[in-house]
Amino acid sequence: MKIEVHSDAGAAARAGAKFIAAQAREAVAARGRFVMAVSGGHVPWQMFRILASETMPWENVHVVQVDERVAPAGDADRNLTHLRESLLSRVPLPPGQFHAMPVEENDLEAAAASYANLLRQIAGSPPVLDLAHLGLGPDGHTASLVPGDPVVDVTDRDVAVTGVYQKRRRMTLTYPILNRARCILWLVTEPEKAEILQCLVSGDESIPAGRIQRNMAVVLADRSAASNTKGI
């Protein structure tokens, strides 16, 4: 796991945008395609706005979601609502190369299976993401892999549906597909993340985030989040 500490959240967001763009160019040069999975959050949305100004081979990029709340289209709780504003409306991503999680379907389990099949079509079987962008919750959750939810024990599916967390059910990528990713990008900011970031960096598998593969992981943190992190 590589860790970079930046002066503030804005600097971390800028570094994240440059990192994603570089990974995309390398992947397209090597394999002709770049498949990235994105999470939500205020600083990530800032990162995506910056990414829209970076040199990206958008014609060869596919964007998928790490997780999404079960809520109506356009709802402020939806990651998609903010992703459209921060990234999708700003870049020449070809139609059909953004893949929203189908959380508006009545049968969520069938919808999750359909999304897993879509991932196989664009990223191989089993699907391998070029980059998975993850956040870190103060409780140690990442994606919608939440402490105490049965979804953290799913090993036979790449996409699953959670129970209620913060008033919403979620659809989420699971450990199997996240741990196959060629690169994990963590963006961790704000002082309330300091204690849990130390757990992540130390490899504490008692938190959901600690069970994500580390060998190809990069953590971009701001100083406030890294204040308790030893050895950096």
N, C-alpha and C positions, 0 to 999 in steps of 0.2 A: 504494500500500500504506500503510495506516494502522497505526501501532505504538503500543501502550499498554504501559507498564511499571508493574507492580504490586509491592507490597512483598514478597509471598511467593506461593507456589503457591496457597494458599487464597484469597487476594484475587483472583488471576487466575481461579480457578474460579468465584468469585462473580460476577465481571464477565462471564464467559462465559455463565453462566446467564441473567443479566439481558439480555445482548445477544441470545441466542437467543429469549427470550420476546418481546422487542420486535420482532424480525424476523418472528416468527410472527404477531403481532397485525397488523402492517403488511401481510403477505402475504395473510392471510385477508380483511382489509378491502378490499384491492385486487383479489384474484383468487379469493377464496373457498376457498383451499387453501394449505397450507404443507407442502412436501416437504423433509425434511432428511435428510441422510446423515451417519451418525455413525461415528467411529473409537473405538478402545479406548484403555486406559491408566489408570494409577492416578489421576492428577489429573482426566482427563475423567470417570471414574466419580464422583469427588467433585463435579464440575460437574453431572452428571446428577442426583445426589441433591438438589442445591440447586435445579435446574430443576423438580423435582417439586413444589416449594413456590411456584413463580412462577405468575403468572396467565397461563395458556396456553389457547388455543382448541382443546383436544385433540380435539373432535369433528370438526375440519377439518384435523387433522394426519396426515401419513403419515411414518413413520420407516423408512428403509432403511439398509443397512450400506455403509460405504466399503470394508471388507475383512474377511475372516474366515479363520482358520486351518482347514485340513482336519483335523478331529479329531472324535471322537464327541460326541454330545449330552451336555451337562453337564460336559464336560471343562474343567478350569481354564484351559487354553490358549485356549478359545473366547471371543471378545469377547461373544458372545450370553449366555454364562453370567453374566458380570458386568453386562451391560446389563439383564438381567432383574432382578437384585437392586437395581441402583442407580436404575433408571428405570421399567421396564415394570411392575413389581409395585407401584409407588407412584402411578401416574397413571391417569385414566379414559380411556385411549386405546381407542377402539372396536375390537372384535375385527376382524381383517382389515386393520387399518391399520398394523401393524408387519410388515415384510417381511424375514425372515431370509434370508441367503444360503444356497442349498441345497448346502452342502458335504458333506452325508452321502450324496449320490447317487453311484452307481458311475461314471457317465459325467460327469465334471466339466466337460468342454467343452460337452456338451449342457445341463448344469445352468446354466452361465454364460450360454449363449444364451437359456435360459428366463428367467433373471433380467433380462437385458437387455430381453426382451419385456415382462415385468412393469413395468419402469421406463417403457416407452413407454405402457403403459396408464394409469399414474397421473401421469405428468409430461410427457406429450406426445411427439410424434414429429418431430424427435429429442427425447428427454427433457431437460428443463431443471430442475435442482434449485434450490430456493429458497435453500438453504444447505448447504454441505458443510463439515463440521468435520474438520480435519486435524491430525495430529501431525507431529513432526519428529524423525527418528532421528539419533543422533550420526554416522551414516554418510551422512546426507543423504537417506535414504529418506522417503517419505510415502505414506500408504495402504500398499499392498504393492508399490509401484513402487520396486524395489530396484536399486542400482547393479549393472550387469552382467547383469541378467536380461533376456531378450528381451521381457518384457512392457512395458518402457519404450519400445519401438519400435512398439507396437500403436497404429494410427491408425484402424482400420476397425471396431472393436468398442468398446462401452461397458463391457463386463465381460469379464475374462480370467482365466485360471488361470496361476499362476506356477510356477517351479521350486521346489526346496527352499530355504528360508531359515530359519535358526535351527531346523532339524530338522522343519519343516513346509512343505508346499505351502500356497498361499493362493489365495483368490479375491479379486479386487480390481476396483474401478472403475478405469478408465483415463483417460488425459489428455483424450480428446475430451469425455466427459461432465463431468469435473471442471472443465474450462475453459469449459464452457457455464454453469456455476452462476452464479446471480445474486449470490451472496456466498460467499466463502471465509473461514472462521474458523480461524485457527491458534491453538492453545494450546500454548505452549512454556515449559517450566519446567526447573529444575535446572542446576547449573553445567556439567555435561558437554555441554550443548547450546550453550554460549556461542559457540564457534568456528563451528559450523555455522549458528547463527542469523545471524551476521554474513554468511555466504555467502548465505543466503536473502534477507536484507534488501538486499544489494548486487545481487541479480538474477543470481547465478552459475548459469548453466544447465548447468554441468558436474555438478551434483548433481541427482538426480531432482526434489527439491522445488522447485528453481529454475525448472522448466519449467511450474509452475502459474501461471495468469494472476494478475496483480498488481493490476489496476485496480479490482477490487471485493473486495480482500483486507484483512482486519483481523488483526493479530497481537497477541495478549494474552500477554505474557511476564512472568516475575518478574524481580527484580533480578539474581539469580544468572545466569540465562540471558542477560540483556541486558548483562552486564558488559563484553563486547568489542564491543558494537554502537555504531558511531560515529554521531553526528548525531542522537541522541535523548536 
